[in-house]
Amino acid sequence: MKKILIVEDNELNLDLLIQLLEDDYELVTTDNGAAGVEMAQQERPDLILMDMSLPVMDGWEATRRLKADGNVKHIPIIALTAHAMSSDEEKALAAGCDGYLAKPLDEDLLFEKLDQLLT
């Protein structure tokens, strides 16, 4: 079973993601960017869902750090953000994200991205 790390500080968003994904994936979660970096290094998930507006360390910086780490830089990261301007997607990709999804999440797009990045 593929493992997904969810880095999300909003409980409602986290609960939704867990409900959508728990039957098909092993899930590990944390609520801040610094812990997300540590968990990615320890757990070595197959994919990371990264909120961009996080406490302690934002998702932009967490992504940059993960992509600079040779041991985990191969792990695909999907940015999850309420920032839905086209420039926000460009910013997420420039930070190293492999995909971008605006909130509120479109479930079909989420599963499409997961299929694309996990196969």
C-alpha distances in whole Angstrom, upper triangle without the diagonal:
4,6,10,13,16,19,21,25,26,24,25,23,20,20,20,17,15,16,15,12,11,10,7,6,6,10,13,16,20,23,25,25,26,23,20,22,21,18,17,19,17,14,13,11,10,12,15,17,20,23,26,29,27,30,30,29,28,25,28,28,25,24,27,26,23,24,27,24,24,21,19,21,18,16,16,18,19,22,23,26,29,31,31,34,34,35,32,29,31,31,27,27,30,28,25,23,21,21,23,23,26,26,26,23,23,20,20,21,18,15,18,17,13,13,16,15,11,12
4,7,10,13,16,19,22,23,23,23,21,18,19,19,15,14,16,14,11,11,11,8,5,6,9,11,14,18,21,22,21,23,20,18,19,19,16,14,16,15,12,11,8,6,8,11,13,17,20,23,25,24,27,27,26,25,22,24,25,22,20,23,23,19,20,23,21,21,18,16,17,15,12,12,14,15,19,19,23,26,28,28,31,30,31,28,26,27,27,24,23,26,24,21,19,17,18,20,20,23,24,24,21,21,18,19,18,15,14,15,14,11,11,13,11,8,10
4,7,10,13,16,19,21,20,21,18,16,17,17,13,12,15,14,10,10,12,9,6,5,6,8,11,14,17,18,18,19,17,14,15,15,12,11,13,12,9,8,5,5,7,9,11,14,17,20,23,21,23,24,23,22,19,22,22,19,18,21,20,17,18,21,19,19,16,14,16,14,11,12,13,14,17,17,21,24,26,27,29,29,30,27,24,26,26,22,22,25,22,20,18,17,17,19,19,22,22,23,20,21,18,19,19,15,14,17,15,11,13,15,13,10,13
4,6,10,12,16,17,17,18,15,13,14,14,11,10,13,12,9,10,12,10,7,6,5,6,8,11,14,16,15,17,15,12,13,14,11,10,13,13,9,9,5,6,5,6,7,10,13,17,19,18,20,21,20,19,16,18,19,16,15,18,18,15,17,20,18,19,17,13,15,14,10,10,10,11,13,14,17,20,22,23,26,26,26,23,21,23,23,19,19,22,20,17,15,14,14,16,16,18,18,19,17,18,16,17,16,13,13,15,13,10,12,14,12,10,14
4,6,10,13,15,15,17,14,11,14,14,11,11,14,14,11,12,15,13,10,9,6,5,6,8,11,12,12,13,11,8,10,11,8,7,11,11,8,9,6,8,6,5,6,8,11,14,16,15,17,17,16,16,13,16,16,13,13,16,16,13,15,18,17,18,16,12,14,14,10,11,9,10,12,13,16,19,21,22,25,25,25,22,20,22,21,18,19,21,18,16,14,14,15,15,16,18,18,19,17,19,17,19,18,14,15,17,15,12,16,17,14,13,17
4,6,10,11,12,13,10,8,11,11,8,9,12,12,10,11,15,14,11,11,7,6,5,7,8,10,10,13,11,8,11,13,10,10,14,14,12,12,10,11,9,6,5,6,8,12,13,12,14,16,15,14,11,15,16,13,13,16,16,14,16,19,19,21,19,15,16,17,13,12,10,10,10,10,13,16,18,20,23,23,23,20,19,21,20,16,18,20,18,17,14,15,14,14,13,15,15,16,14,16,15,18,17,13,14,17,15,13,16,17,15,15,19
4,7,10,11,13,10,8,12,13,11,12,15,15,14,15,19,18,15,14,11,9,6,5,5,6,7,10,8,6,9,11,9,10,13,14,13,14,12,14,11,7,6,5,6,9,10,8,11,12,11,10,8,12,13,10,11,14,14,13,16,18,18,20,19,15,16,17,14,13,10,10,10,9,11,14,16,18,21,22,22,18,18,20,18,15,17,19,16,16,13,15,15,14,14,15,14,16,15,18,17,20,18,15,17,19,17,16,19,20,17,18,21
4,6,8,10,7,6,10,11,9,11,14,14,14,15,19,19,17,16,12,11,7,6,5,7,9,12,11,9,13,14,13,14,17,18,16,17,15,17,14,11,8,7,5,9,9,7,10,12,12,10,9,13,14,12,13,17,17,16,19,21,21,24,23,19,20,21,17,16,13,12,11,9,10,12,15,17,20,22,22,18,18,21,19,16,18,20,18,18,15,17,16,15,13,14,12,13,13,16,16,20,18,15,18,20,18,17,21,22,19,20,24
4,6,9,8,7,11,12,12,13,16,17,17,18,22,22,20,19,15,13,10,7,4,6,9,12,11,11,14,16,15,16,19,20,19,20,19,21,18,14,12,10,8,10,8,6,8,11,11,11,11,14,15,14,16,19,19,19,21,23,23,26,25,22,23,24,21,20,16,15,14,11,12,13,15,18,21,23,23,19,20,23,20,18,21,23,20,20,18,21,19,17,16,16,14,15,15,19,19,22,21,18,21,23,21,21,24,25,23,24,28
4,6,5,6,9,10,11,12,14,16,17,17,21,22,20,20,16,15,12,10,8,10,13,16,15,14,18,19,18,19,22,23,22,23,21,22,19,16,13,12,9,11,10,9,11,14,15,13,13,17,18,17,18,22,22,22,24,26,27,29,28,25,25,26,23,22,18,16,15,11,11,12,15,17,21,23,23,20,20,23,22,19,22,24,22,23,20,22,20,18,16,14,12,12,13,17,17,21,20,18,20,23,21,21,24,26,24,25,28
4,5,5,6,8,10,10,12,14,15,16,19,20,19,18,15,14,11,11,9,12,15,18,16,16,19,20,18,20,23,23,22,23,21,23,20,17,14,14,12,15,13,12,13,17,18,17,16,20,21,20,21,24,25,24,26,29,29,31,29,26,27,28,24,23,20,18,17,14,14,15,18,20,24,26,27,23,23,27,25,22,25,27,25,25,23,24,22,20,18,17,14,14,14,18,17,21,21,18,20,23,22,21,25,26,25,25,29
4,5,5,6,9,10,11,12,14,15,18,20,19,19,16,16,13,14,12,15,18,21,19,18,22,23,21,22,26,26,24,25,22,23,21,18,15,15,13,16,15,14,16,20,20,19,18,21,23,22,22,26,27,26,28,31,31,33,31,28,29,29,25,24,21,18,17,14,14,14,17,19,23,25,26,22,23,26,25,23,25,28,26,26,23,24,22,19,17,15,12,11,12,15,15,19,19,16,19,22,21,20,24,26,25,25,28
4,5,5,6,9,10,11,12,14,17,18,17,17,14,14,12,12,11,14,16,19,18,16,20,21,19,20,23,24,22,23,20,20,17,15,11,12,10,13,12,13,15,18,18,16,15,18,21,19,19,23,24,23,24,28,28,30,29,25,25,26,22,20,17,15,13,10,11,11,15,16,20,22,23,19,19,23,22,19,22,24,22,22,19,20,18,16,13,12,9,9,9,12,12,16,16,13,16,18,17,17,20,22,21,22,25
4,5,5,6,9,10,11,11,15,16,14,14,11,11,8,9,9,12,14,17,15,14,17,19,16,17,21,21,18,20,17,18,16,13,10,11,10,14,13,13,15,18,18,16,15,19,20,18,19,22,23,21,23,26,26,28,26,23,24,24,20,19,16,15,14,11,13,14,17,19,22,24,25,21,21,24,23,20,22,25,23,22,19,20,18,17,15,15,12,12,11,14,14,17,17,14,16,19,18,16,20,22,20,20,24
4,5,5,6,9,10,10,13,15,14,15,12,12,11,12,12,16,18,21,18,17,21,22,19,20,24,23,21,22,19,20,18,16,13,15,14,17,17,16,18,21,21,20,19,22,24,22,22,26,26,25,27,30,29,31,29,26,27,27,23,22,19,17,17,14,16,17,20,21,25,27,28,24,24,27,26,23,26,28,26,26,23,23,21,20,17,17,14,13,13,15,14,17,18,15,16,20,19,18,21,23,22,22,25
4,5,5,6,9,10,13,14,14,15,13,14,13,14,14,17,19,22,21,19,22,23,21,21,25,25,22,23,19,20,17,16,13,14,13,17,17,17,20,23,23,21,19,22,24,22,22,26,27,25,27,30,30,31,30,26,27,26,23,21,18,16,16,13,14,15,19,19,23,25,26,23,22,26,25,22,24,27,25,25,21,22,19,17,14,14,12,10,9,11,10,14,15,12,13,17,17,16,18,21,20,20,23
4,5,5,6,8,11,12,11,12,10,11,10,13,13,16,17,20,18,16,19,21,18,18,21,21,19,19,16,16,14,12,9,12,12,15,16,16,19,22,21,19,17,20,22,20,19,23,24,22,23,27,26,28,26,23,23,23,19,17,15,13,13,11,13,15,18,19,22,24,25,21,20,24,23,20,22,25,23,22,18,18,16,15,13,14,12,11,9,11,9,13,13,10,11,14,14,12,15,18,17,17,20
4,5,5,5,9,10,9,10,8,10,9,12,13,17,18,21,18,16,20,20,17,18,21,20,17,19,15,16,14,13,11,14,14,18,19,18,20,22,22,21,19,22,24,21,21,25,25,23,25,28,27,29,26,23,24,24,20,19,17,16,16,14,17,18,22,22,26,27,28,25,24,27,26,23,25,27,25,24,21,21,19,18,16,17,15,15,13,15,12,15,16,13,13,17,16,14,17,20,19,17,21
4,6,6,8,10,11,12,11,13,13,16,17,20,22,24,22,20,23,24,21,21,25,24,21,22,18,19,17,16,14,17,17,21,21,21,23,26,26,24,22,25,27,25,24,28,29,26,28,31,31,32,30,26,27,26,23,21,20,18,19,16,19,20,23,23,27,28,30,27,25,29,29,25,27,30,28,27,24,23,21,20,18,18,16,15,13,14,11,14,16,13,13,17,17,15,17,20,20,19,22
4,6,8,9,10,12,11,14,14,17,18,21,22,25,23,20,23,24,21,21,24,24,21,21,18,17,15,15,13,16,16,20,21,21,24,27,26,24,22,24,27,24,23,27,28,25,27,30,29,31,29,25,26,24,21,19,18,16,17,15,17,19,22,22,25,26,28,25,23,27,27,23,24,28,26,25,21,21,18,18,15,16,15,14,11,11,8,11,12,10,9,13,14,12,14,17,17,16,19
4,6,6,6,8,8,11,12,15,17,20,21,23,21,18,21,22,19,18,21,21,18,18,14,14,12,13,11,15,16,20,21,21,24,26,25,23,21,24,25,23,22,25,26,23,24,28,27,28,25,22,23,22,18,17,16,14,16,15,18,20,23,23,26,27,28,25,23,26,26,23,24,27,25,23,20,19,17,17,16,17,16,16,13,14,10,12,13,10,9,13,13,10,12,15,15,13,16
4,6,5,7,7,10,12,15,17,20,22,24,21,19,22,22,18,18,21,20,17,18,14,15,14,14,14,17,18,22,23,22,25,26,26,25,23,26,27,24,23,27,27,24,26,29,28,29,26,23,25,23,19,19,18,17,19,18,21,23,26,26,30,30,32,28,27,30,29,26,27,30,28,26,23,22,21,21,19,21,20,19,16,17,14,16,17,14,13,16,16,13,15,18,18,16,18
4,6,8,10,13,15,19,21,24,25,27,24,22,25,25,21,21,24,23,19,20,16,16,16,17,17,20,21,25,27,26,28,30,30,28,26,29,30,27,26,30,30,27,28,32,30,31,28,25,27,25,21,20,20,20,22,21,24,26,29,29,32,32,34,31,29,32,32,28,29,32,30,28,25,24,22,23,21,23,22,21,18,18,15,16,18,15,13,16,17,14,15,19,18,16,18
4,7,9,13,15,19,22,24,24,26,24,21,23,24,20,19,22,21,18,18,14,13,13,15,15,19,21,24,26,26,28,30,29,28,25,27,29,26,24,28,28,25,26,29,28,28,25,23,24,22,18,18,18,17,20,20,23,25,28,28,31,31,32,29,27,30,30,26,26,30,28,26,23,21,20,21,20,22,22,21,18,18,14,15,16,13,11,14,14,11,12,15,15,12,14
4,6,10,12,16,19,21,21,23,20,18,20,20,17,16,19,18,14,14,10,10,10,12,13,16,19,22,24,23,26,27,26,25,22,25,26,22,21,25,25,21,23,26,24,25,22,19,21,19,15,15,16,16,18,18,22,24,27,27,30,30,31,28,26,28,28,24,24,27,26,23,20,19,18,20,19,21,21,21,18,18,15,16,17,13,12,15,14,11,12,15,14,11,14
4,7,10,14,17,19,20,21,18,16,18,18,14,14,16,15,11,12,9,10,11,12,13,16,19,22,24,22,24,25,24,24,21,24,25,21,21,24,24,20,22,25,23,23,20,18,20,19,15,16,16,17,19,19,22,25,28,28,31,31,32,29,27,29,29,25,25,28,26,24,21,20,20,21,21,23,22,23,20,21,18,19,20,16,15,18,17,13,15,18,16,13,16
4,7,10,13,16,17,18,15,13,15,15,12,12,15,14,10,12,9,10,10,10,10,13,15,19,20,19,21,22,21,21,18,21,22,19,19,22,21,19,21,24,22,23,20,17,19,19,15,15,14,15,17,16,19,22,25,26,29,29,30,26,25,27,26,23,24,26,24,22,19,19,19,19,19,21,20,20,18,19,17,19,19,15,15,18,17,13,16,18,16,14,18
4,7,11,13,14,15,11,10,12,12,8,9,12,11,8,10,8,11,11,10,10,12,14,17,19,17,18,19,18,18,16,20,20,16,17,20,19,16,19,22,20,21,18,16,18,18,15,15,14,15,16,16,19,22,24,26,29,29,30,26,25,27,26,22,23,25,23,21,19,19,19,20,19,21,20,21,19,21,19,22,21,17,18,20,19,16,19,20,18,16,20
4,7,10,11,12,9,8,11,11,8,10,13,12,11,13,11,13,12,10,9,10,11,15,15,13,14,15,15,15,14,18,18,14,16,19,18,16,19,21,20,22,20,17,19,19,16,16,14,14,15,14,17,19,22,24,27,28,28,24,23,26,24,20,22,24,21,20,18,19,19,19,18,19,18,19,18,20,19,22,21,17,18,21,19,17,20,22,19,18,22
4,6,8,9,6,6,10,10,8,10,13,13,12,14,13,16,14,11,11,10,11,13,13,10,11,12,12,13,12,16,16,12,14,18,16,15,18,20,19,22,20,17,19,20,17,17,15,15,15,14,16,18,21,23,26,27,27,23,23,25,23,20,22,23,20,20,18,20,20,19,19,20,18,19,19,22,21,24,23,19,21,23,21,19,23,24,21,21,25
4,7,9,7,8,11,12,11,13,16,16,15,17,16,19,16,13,12,10,9,11,10,7,8,9,10,11,11,14,15,12,14,17,17,16,19,21,21,24,22,19,21,22,19,19,16,16,14,13,14,16,18,21,24,26,25,21,22,24,21,19,22,23,20,20,18,20,20,19,18,18,17,18,18,21,21,24,23,20,22,24,22,21,24,25,23,23,27
4,6,6,6,9,10,10,12,14,15,16,17,16,19,17,13,12,9,9,10,9,5,5,6,6,7,8,12,11,9,12,15,14,14,17,19,18,22,20,18,19,21,18,18,15,15,14,13,14,16,18,21,23,25,23,20,21,22,19,17,20,21,17,18,17,20,19,18,18,19,18,19,19,23,23,26,24,21,24,26,23,22,25,26,23,24,27
4,5,5,6,9,10,10,12,14,15,16,15,18,15,12,11,8,8,8,9,6,7,6,5,5,6,9,8,5,8,11,10,10,14,15,15,18,18,15,16,18,16,16,13,14,12,13,14,16,17,20,22,23,21,18,19,20,17,14,17,17,14,15,14,17,17,17,18,18,18,20,20,23,23,26,24,21,23,25,21,21,24,24,21,22,26
4,5,5,7,9,10,11,13,14,15,16,19,17,14,14,12,12,12,12,9,8,6,5,8,9,11,9,7,10,12,10,10,14,14,14,17,17,15,16,19,17,18,15,17,16,16,17,20,21,24,25,26,25,21,22,23,20,17,20,19,16,16,16,19,20,20,21,22,22,24,24,27,27,29,27,24,26,28,24,23,27,27,24,24,28
4,5,5,6,8,10,10,12,13,14,17,16,13,13,12,13,14,14,11,10,9,9,11,11,14,12,9,12,14,12,12,15,16,15,18,17,14,16,19,16,17,15,17,16,17,18,21,22,25,27,28,27,23,23,25,22,19,21,22,18,18,18,20,21,21,21,22,22,24,23,26,26,28,27,23,25,27,24,22,26,26,23,23,27
4,5,5,6,9,10,10,11,11,14,12,9,10,8,10,11,13,10,11,10,9,10,9,12,11,7,9,12,10,9,13,14,13,16,15,12,14,15,13,14,11,13,13,14,16,19,20,22,25,25,24,21,20,22,19,16,18,19,15,15,14,16,17,17,18,20,20,21,20,23,23,25,23,20,22,23,20,19,22,22,19,19,23
4,6,5,6,9,10,10,11,14,13,10,12,10,12,13,15,12,13,11,9,11,10,11,10,6,8,10,7,6,10,11,10,13,12,9,11,14,12,13,12,14,14,16,18,21,22,24,26,26,24,21,21,22,19,16,18,18,14,14,14,16,18,18,20,22,22,24,23,26,25,27,25,22,23,25,21,20,23,23,19,20,23
4,5,5,6,8,10,12,15,14,12,14,13,15,16,17,15,15,13,12,14,13,15,13,10,12,13,10,9,13,13,11,14,12,11,13,16,14,16,15,17,18,19,21,24,25,27,29,30,28,25,25,25,23,20,21,22,18,17,17,19,21,22,23,25,25,27,26,28,28,30,28,24,26,27,24,22,25,25,22,21,25
4,5,5,6,8,9,12,12,10,12,12,15,16,18,15,15,14,14,15,14,16,15,11,13,15,13,11,14,15,13,15,13,11,14,15,12,14,14,16,17,18,20,23,25,27,29,29,29,25,24,26,23,20,21,22,19,18,17,19,20,21,22,24,23,25,24,26,25,27,25,22,23,25,22,20,23,23,20,19,22
4,5,5,5,6,9,9,8,11,11,14,16,18,16,17,16,14,15,13,15,14,10,10,13,11,8,11,13,10,12,10,7,10,11,9,11,11,13,15,17,19,23,24,26,28,28,27,23,22,23,21,18,19,20,17,15,14,15,17,19,20,22,23,25,23,25,24,25,23,20,21,22,19,17,20,20,17,16,19
4,6,6,9,12,12,11,15,14,17,19,21,18,19,17,16,17,15,17,15,12,12,14,11,8,11,12,9,10,7,6,10,12,10,13,13,17,18,20,23,26,27,29,30,30,29,26,25,25,23,20,21,21,18,16,16,18,20,22,23,26,26,28,26,29,27,29,27,24,24,26,22,20,23,23,19,18,21
4,6,9,12,13,13,16,16,19,21,22,20,20,19,18,19,18,20,18,15,15,17,14,12,15,16,12,14,10,10,13,14,13,16,16,19,20,22,25,28,29,31,33,33,32,29,28,29,27,23,24,25,21,20,20,21,22,24,25,28,28,29,27,30,28,30,28,25,25,27,24,21,24,24,21,19,22
4,6,9,11,11,14,15,18,20,22,20,21,20,19,20,18,20,19,15,16,18,16,13,16,17,14,15,11,10,13,14,11,14,14,17,19,20,23,27,28,30,32,32,31,28,27,28,26,23,23,25,22,20,19,19,21,22,23,26,26,27,25,27,25,27,25,22,22,24,21,18,21,21,18,16,19
4,7,9,10,13,15,18,20,22,21,22,21,19,20,17,19,18,15,14,16,14,11,13,15,12,12,9,7,10,10,8,11,12,15,18,19,23,26,27,29,31,30,30,27,25,26,25,21,21,22,20,17,16,16,18,21,22,25,26,27,25,26,25,26,24,21,21,22,19,16,18,19,15,14,17
4,5,7,10,12,16,18,21,19,21,21,19,19,17,18,19,15,14,17,16,12,14,16,14,14,12,9,11,10,7,9,10,13,15,17,20,24,25,26,28,28,28,25,23,24,23,20,20,22,19,16,15,15,16,18,19,22,23,24,21,23,21,22,20,17,17,18,16,13,15,16,13,11,14
4,7,10,13,17,19,22,21,24,24,22,21,18,19,20,17,15,17,17,13,14,17,15,15,13,10,11,9,6,7,9,12,15,17,20,24,25,25,28,27,27,24,22,23,23,19,18,21,19,16,14,13,14,17,18,21,22,23,20,21,19,20,18,15,15,16,13,10,12,12,9,7,10
4,7,10,13,15,19,18,21,21,19,18,14,16,17,14,12,15,15,12,13,16,15,16,14,10,11,9,6,5,6,8,11,13,17,20,21,22,24,23,23,21,18,20,19,16,15,18,16,13,11,10,11,13,14,17,18,20,17,18,17,17,16,12,13,14,11,8,11,11,8,7,11
4,6,10,12,15,14,17,18,16,14,11,13,14,11,10,13,13,10,12,15,15,16,14,11,11,11,7,6,5,6,9,10,14,17,18,19,22,21,21,18,16,18,17,13,14,16,14,12,9,10,10,12,12,15,16,18,15,17,16,18,16,12,13,15,12,10,13,13,10,11,14
4,7,10,12,12,16,17,15,13,10,12,14,12,10,14,15,13,14,17,17,19,18,14,14,14,11,9,6,5,6,7,10,14,15,16,19,19,19,16,14,17,16,12,14,16,14,13,10,10,9,9,10,12,12,14,12,14,13,15,13,10,12,14,11,10,13,14,12,12,16
4,6,9,9,12,14,12,9,6,9,11,9,8,12,13,11,13,16,16,19,18,14,14,15,12,10,7,6,5,6,8,12,13,15,17,18,17,14,13,15,14,10,12,14,12,11,9,11,10,9,10,11,12,14,13,16,16,18,15,13,15,17,13,13,17,17,14,16,19
4,6,7,10,13,11,8,6,9,11,10,10,13,15,14,16,18,19,22,21,18,17,19,16,14,10,8,6,5,6,9,10,13,15,17,16,13,13,15,13,11,13,15,13,13,11,13,12,10,10,10,10,12,12,15,16,18,16,14,17,18,15,16,19,19,17,19,22
4,6,10,12,9,6,4,6,9,9,9,12,13,14,15,17,19,22,22,18,18,19,17,15,11,10,6,6,6,8,9,12,14,15,14,10,11,13,11,8,12,13,11,12,10,13,12,10,11,10,11,14,14,17,19,21,18,16,19,20,17,18,22,21,19,21,24
4,7,10,9,5,6,8,10,11,12,14,16,16,18,20,21,25,25,21,21,23,20,19,15,13,10,9,7,9,9,13,15,17,16,12,14,16,13,12,15,16,14,16,14,17,16,14,13,12,12,14,15,19,20,23,20,19,22,23,20,21,25,24,23,24,28
4,7,6,5,6,9,10,9,12,14,15,15,18,19,20,23,23,20,20,22,20,19,15,14,12,11,10,12,13,16,18,20,19,15,17,19,16,14,17,18,15,17,15,19,18,16,16,15,14,16,17,21,22,25,22,20,23,25,22,22,26,26,23,25,28
4,6,6,9,12,11,11,14,16,16,17,20,21,21,25,24,22,22,24,22,22,18,18,15,15,14,15,16,20,22,24,22,19,20,22,19,17,21,21,18,19,19,22,21,20,20,19,18,20,21,24,25,28,26,24,26,28,25,25,29,29,26,28,31
4,7,10,12,10,10,14,15,14,16,18,19,19,23,23,20,21,24,22,22,19,19,17,17,17,18,19,22,24,26,24,21,22,23,20,18,21,21,18,19,19,23,23,22,22,22,21,23,24,27,28,31,29,26,29,30,27,27,30,30,27,28,32
4,7,8,7,6,10,11,10,12,15,16,16,20,20,18,18,21,19,19,16,17,14,15,15,17,17,20,22,23,21,18,19,20,16,15,18,17,14,16,16,19,20,19,20,20,20,22,22,26,27,29,27,24,27,28,25,25,28,28,25,26,30
4,5,6,6,9,10,11,12,14,16,17,21,21,18,18,20,18,17,14,14,11,12,11,13,13,17,18,19,17,14,15,17,13,12,15,15,11,14,13,17,17,15,16,16,16,19,19,23,24,26,23,21,24,25,22,22,26,25,23,24,28
4,6,5,6,8,10,10,12,14,15,18,19,16,15,17,15,14,10,10,8,9,9,12,12,15,17,17,16,12,13,14,11,9,12,12,9,11,10,13,13,12,13,14,15,17,17,20,21,23,20,18,21,22,18,19,22,22,19,21,24
4,6,5,6,9,10,11,12,15,18,19,16,14,17,15,14,11,11,9,11,11,14,12,15,16,16,14,11,11,12,8,7,10,9,6,8,9,12,13,12,14,15,16,19,19,22,23,24,21,20,23,23,19,20,23,22,19,22,25
4,5,5,6,9,10,11,13,16,17,15,14,17,16,15,13,14,12,14,14,17,16,19,19,19,17,14,15,15,12,10,12,11,8,10,11,15,16,16,18,18,20,22,22,25,26,28,25,23,25,26,22,22,26,24,21,23,27
4,6,5,6,9,10,11,14,15,12,12,14,13,13,10,12,11,13,14,17,17,20,21,21,19,16,16,17,14,11,13,13,9,10,10,14,15,15,17,18,19,22,21,24,24,26,23,21,23,24,20,20,23,22,19,21,24
4,5,5,6,9,10,13,14,11,9,12,10,10,8,10,9,12,13,17,16,18,19,19,17,14,14,14,11,9,10,10,6,6,7,10,12,12,15,17,18,21,20,22,23,24,21,19,21,21,17,18,21,19,16,18,21
4,6,5,6,9,12,13,11,9,12,12,12,11,13,12,15,16,19,18,20,20,20,17,15,15,14,11,10,10,9,6,6,9,12,14,15,18,19,21,24,23,25,26,27,24,22,24,24,20,21,23,22,19,21,23
4,5,5,6,10,11,10,9,12,12,13,12,15,14,17,18,22,21,23,24,23,21,19,18,18,15,13,14,13,9,9,11,14,17,18,20,22,23,26,25,27,28,29,26,24,26,26,22,22,25,23,20,21,24
4,5,5,8,9,6,6,9,9,10,9,13,13,16,18,22,21,23,24,23,22,19,18,18,16,13,13,13,10,9,10,12,15,16,19,21,23,25,24,26,26,27,24,21,23,23,20,19,22,20,17,18,21
4,5,7,9,7,4,7,8,9,9,13,13,17,19,22,21,23,23,22,20,18,17,16,14,12,11,11,8,6,9,10,14,16,19,21,23,26,24,26,26,27,24,22,23,23,19,19,21,19,16,17,20
4,6,9,8,6,10,11,13,13,16,17,20,22,25,24,26,26,25,23,21,20,19,17,15,14,13,10,9,12,14,17,19,22,25,27,29,28,30,30,31,27,25,27,27,23,22,25,23,19,21,23
4,5,6,6,9,10,13,13,17,18,21,23,27,26,28,29,27,26,23,22,22,20,18,17,16,13,12,14,15,19,21,24,26,28,30,29,30,30,31,28,26,27,27,23,22,24,23,19,20,22
4,6,5,8,10,13,15,18,20,23,26,29,29,30,31,29,28,26,24,23,22,20,18,18,16,13,15,16,20,22,25,28,30,32,30,32,31,32,29,27,27,27,24,22,24,23,19,19,21
4,6,8,9,13,14,18,20,23,26,29,29,31,32,31,29,27,25,25,23,21,20,20,17,15,16,17,20,23,25,28,30,32,29,31,30,31,28,26,26,26,23,21,23,22,18,18,20
4,5,6,9,11,14,16,19,22,26,26,27,28,27,26,24,22,22,21,18,17,17,15,12,13,13,16,19,21,24,26,28,26,27,26,27,25,22,22,23,19,18,20,19,15,15,18
4,6,8,9,13,15,18,21,25,24,25,26,25,23,21,19,19,18,15,14,14,12,9,10,11,14,17,20,23,25,27,25,26,26,26,24,21,22,22,18,17,19,18,14,15,17
4,6,9,13,15,19,22,25,25,26,27,25,24,22,20,20,19,16,14,15,14,10,11,10,13,17,19,23,25,27,24,25,25,24,22,20,20,19,16,15,16,15,11,12,14
4,6,10,13,16,19,23,23,24,25,24,23,21,19,19,18,15,14,16,14,10,10,9,12,15,17,20,22,24,21,22,21,22,19,17,17,17,14,12,14,13,9,10,12
4,7,10,13,16,20,20,20,22,20,20,18,15,16,16,12,11,14,12,9,7,6,8,11,13,17,19,21,18,19,18,18,16,14,14,14,10,10,12,10,7,8,11
4,6,9,13,16,17,17,19,18,18,15,13,14,13,10,10,12,10,8,5,5,7,9,11,14,16,18,16,17,17,18,15,12,14,14,10,10,13,12,9,11,14
4,6,10,13,14,14,16,15,16,13,11,13,13,9,9,12,11,9,6,6,4,5,7,10,12,14,12,13,14,15,12,9,12,12,8,9,12,11,9,11,15
4,6,10,10,11,13,13,13,10,8,11,10,6,8,11,10,9,6,8,6,5,6,8,10,13,11,13,14,16,13,11,14,14,11,12,15,15,13,15,18
4,7,9,10,13,14,14,11,10,13,12,9,12,15,13,13,10,11,9,6,5,6,7,9,8,11,12,14,12,10,13,14,12,13,16,16,15,17,20
4,5,7,10,12,12,9,9,12,11,9,13,15,14,15,12,14,11,8,7,5,6,8,9,12,14,16,14,13,16,17,15,16,20,19,18,21,24
4,6,9,12,13,10,11,14,13,12,15,17,17,18,15,17,14,11,9,6,5,7,9,12,15,17,15,14,18,19,17,19,22,22,21,24,27
4,6,9,9,6,8,11,10,10,13,15,15,17,15,17,14,10,9,7,8,10,12,14,17,19,16,16,20,20,18,20,23,23,22,25,28
4,7,8,6,7,11,11,11,13,15,16,17,15,16,13,10,8,6,8,10,11,13,16,17,14,15,19,18,17,19,22,21,21,24,27
4,5,5,7,9,10,11,13,14,16,18,16,17,15,11,11,9,11,13,15,16,19,20,17,18,22,21,19,22,24,23,23,26,28
4,5,5,7,9,10,11,13,15,16,14,15,13,10,11,10,13,16,16,17,20,20,17,18,21,20,18,21,23,21,21,25,27
4,5,5,6,9,10,10,12,14,14,15,14,11,13,12,15,18,18,19,22,23,19,20,23,22,20,22,25,23,22,26,28
4,5,5,6,9,10,10,13,11,13,12,9,10,9,12,15,15,17,20,21,17,17,21,20,18,20,23,21,20,23,26
4,5,5,6,9,10,11,9,10,8,6,8,9,12,15,14,15,18,18,15,15,18,17,14,17,20,17,17,20,23
4,5,5,6,9,10,10,11,10,9,12,12,16,19,18,19,22,22,18,18,21,20,17,19,22,19,18,22,24
4,5,5,6,9,9,11,11,10,13,13,16,19,19,20,23,23,19,19,22,21,18,20,23,21,19,23,25
4,5,5,7,6,8,8,7,10,11,14,17,16,18,20,20,17,16,19,18,15,17,20,18,16,19,22
4,5,5,5,6,7,8,11,13,16,19,18,19,21,21,17,17,19,18,14,16,19,16,14,18,20
4,5,7,9,11,11,15,16,19,22,21,23,24,24,21,20,23,21,18,20,22,19,18,21,23
4,6,9,11,11,15,16,19,21,21,22,24,25,21,20,22,22,18,19,22,20,17,20,23
4,6,9,11,14,16,19,22,20,22,23,23,20,18,20,19,16,17,19,17,14,17,19
4,6,7,11,13,16,18,17,18,19,19,16,14,17,16,12,13,16,14,11,14,17
4,7,11,14,17,19,17,17,18,17,14,13,14,13,9,11,13,10,8,11,14
4,7,10,13,16,13,14,14,14,11,10,12,11,7,9,12,10,9,12,14
4,7,10,12,10,12,13,13,10,9,12,12,9,11,14,12,12,15,17
4,7,9,7,8,10,11,8,7,11,11,9,11,14,13,13,16,19
4,6,6,8,11,13,10,10,14,14,12,15,17,17,17,20,22
3,5,8,10,13,11,11,14,15,14,16,19,19,19,21,24
4,7,9,12,11,11,14,16,15,17,20,20,21,22,25
4,6,9,8,7,10,12,12,13,16,17,17,19,21
4,6,5,6,9,10,11,12,14,15,17,18,20
4,5,5,6,9,10,11,12,14,15,16,18
4,5,5,6,9,10,11,12,14,15,17
4,6,5,6,9,10,10,12,14,16
4,5,5,6,9,10,11,12,14
4,5,5,6,8,10,10,12
4,5,5,6,9,10,11
4,5,5,6,8,10
4,5,5,6,8
4,6,5,6
4,6,6
4,6
4
